[in-house]
Amino acid sequence: MPDVTPAWQFASDNVSGICPEAWQSLEEANRDCVPSYGDDAWTERAADLLRETFETDCEVFFVFNGTAANSLALAACCQSYHSILCHELSHVETDECGAPEFFSNGTKLLLLPGANGKITPEGIETIARRRTDIHFPKPRVVSLTQTTEAGTVYSPGELLGIAHATRKLDLRLQMDGSRLANAVASLGVNPREVTWQAGVDVLCFGGSKNGLPLGEAVIFFDRALADEFEYRCKQAGQLASKMRFLSAPWIGLLENGAWLRHAAHANAMAALLEGRLRALPGVEFLFPREANGLFIRLPELVIAALRVRGWKFYTFIGSGGCRFMCSWATQPEDVEALATDIARAL
């Protein structure tokens, strides 16, 4: 069996290393002593770059991981007697080990169906109006994932429709944007068009899947929701003493557009893999390929053969099947090798 190198890793886009731009910023931030807990020029610059990227005066916080980002952001929107509406395949439902409920002191998740991993305005209204009595947790926030857990992308129009439904029902709108960069690259839009201009109140912007060593940014477009959020971060163990090592890599990622170039590259590698696999009999595509991930169904014997060859991929995400995820570091030869092994196994 071959060594498990990045070339053999298609399990997730967070298995890749640190991208060169983030690494350079991190190295530069390591040269001097600076104040702790975010009171430093690196953190200030990173926050300002995020404001420039989204073209609005937003409130920015840096945390270690996506679980904390989503859970604390949702908790800031809710009381314990509220509920969160999300897709039944969403990450906050299937992969957070109950963290949204924990950090919000028990807020209930209400699950919405929807084709291709997407919630709809009709689904939101149905669930939100299903019960309005005091015995049922009051709907308070809608959480959507961009890109979705099925690898699909919400268009600006779809987001505006969801935002219209949330406003009509007096709900907040939170976006799990762990792969927002891939969605922006796929759509070819300005980041503001699929965030605050589309009605998003708070965004959890992913960095670790786009070339950072670790870290996500919690961005409040509705600044009122950020009131005392720093206390939530501290209580949850998310206030880094050496904050510059969380924030500085964002500077490298954002300053010259590397975040979007890396996302576009990952999308292109997934498109290349899609093209190779669509020519093969016995490969069933479960969802449209719209960003940097593919979901396909393969015979069990083929899956076993790929495992023996050393390929790493997940079979438990989404609604089943095999997920192959491309990253900023995925190369065409990696894709070709995987496609060749799938073809041989078939």
Secondary structure, 3 states (H helix, E strand, C coil): CCCCCHHHECCCCCCCCCCHHHHHHHHHHCCCCCCCCCCCHHHHHHHHHHHHHHCCCCEEEEECCHHHHHHHHHHHHCCCCEEEEEECCCHHHHCCCCHHHHHCCCCEEEEECCHHHCCCHHHHHHHHHHCCCCCCCEEEEEEEECCCCCCCCCCHHHHHHHHHHHHHCCCEEEEEECCHHHHHHHHCCCHHHHCHHHCCCEEEEECHHHCCCCCEEEEECCHHHHCCHHHHHHHCCCCCCCCHHHHHHHHHHHHCCHHHHHHHHHHHHHHHHHHHHHCCCCCEECCCCCCCEEEEECCHHHHHHHHHHCCECECCCCCCCEEEECCCCCCHHHHHHHHHHHHHHC
